[in-house]
Amino acid sequence: MPPTVLEDHAAAPRRPHLPLRPLWLCRVCAAPWPCPVARLALRQEYAHDRIALSIYLCTVLHDAAADLYRLNPHDGPDPKALYTRFLAWATPRGDPP
């Protein structure tokens, strides 16, 4: 019996949703990185070490701010928007301090 479309899709390797620098867009879906798929993957990868996730995201936030400012120095990136995009989503909710 020939494989179905679903079986072919399931067998296809998934491409990681990584950033395209210096634009900081997702290489797969072209959404601002970290896109929803990248966020989910990062949450899963760092599920047992949320502090390491925060440190990693601070590092990429720093790199993204520098890249985006270099691309557009007159209207540089908005710090609040960058915080929301890179860090706010990763803040644990309901976890004890």
C-alpha positions in Angstrom: 0.0 0.0 0.0 1.4 3.5 -0.9 2.2 5.8 2.0 -0.3 8.5 2.8 0.4 12.2 2.9 0.3 12.2 6.7 2.8 9.3 6.9 5.2 11.2 4.5 4.8 14.4 6.6 5.5 12.5 9.8 8.6 10.9 8.4 10.0 14.2 7.1 12.7 15.7 9.3 11.7 18.9 11.1 13.8 22.0 10.6 14.7 23.8 13.8 13.2 27.3 14.1 16.5 29.2 14.5 17.1 32.9 14.1 18.3 34.5 10.9 20.8 37.1 11.9 21.0 40.1 11.8 17.3 40.4 11.1 16.3 38.1 14.0 13.5 36.4 12.0 12.8 32.7 12.1 14.6 30.8 9.3 11.5 28.5 8.9 8.4 30.6 9.3 9.8 34.2 9.0 8.1 35.3 12.2 10.1 37.5 14.7 12.4 35.1 16.5 11.8 33.5 18.9 8.6 32.4 17.1 6.0 30.3 18.9 7.5 27.1 17.7 11.0 28.2 18.9 9.6 29.2 22.2 8.0 25.8 22.7 11.2 24.1 21.8 13.2 26.3 24.1 10.8 25.6 27.0 11.1 21.9 26.4 14.9 22.0 26.1 15.3 24.0 29.3 12.4 22.4 31.2 14.6 21.4 34.1 16.8 24.5 34.2 14.7 27.7 33.9 17.6 29.8 35.1 19.7 28.7 32.2 16.9 29.5 29.8 16.7 33.0 31.2 20.5 33.4 30.9 20.4 32.2 27.3 17.6 34.5 26.4 19.4 37.5 28.0 22.4 36.7 25.8 20.4 36.5 22.6 18.5 39.6 23.6 21.8 41.5 23.9 22.9 40.2 20.5 19.6 41.0 18.9 19.6 44.5 20.3 23.1 45.1 18.9 22.2 43.7 15.5 18.9 45.5 15.2 20.4 48.8 16.3 23.1 48.4 13.7 20.5 47.8 11.0 18.4 50.8 12.0 20.3 53.2 14.2 17.9 56.1 13.9 14.8 54.2 15.1 16.7 51.5 17.1 14.8 48.6 18.7 12.4 49.5 21.5 13.7 48.0 24.7 10.2 47.2 26.0 9.3 45.4 22.8 12.6 43.4 22.9 12.0 42.4 26.6 8.5 41.2 25.7 9.8 39.3 22.6 12.8 37.7 24.2 12.2 37.4 28.0 8.7 38.0 29.2 7.2 34.8 27.7 9.8 32.7 29.6 9.0 34.1 33.0 7.7 31.2 35.1 4.0 31.6 36.1 2.8 30.3 39.4 6.3 29.0 40.4 7.3 29.9 43.9 10.0 32.7 44.0 
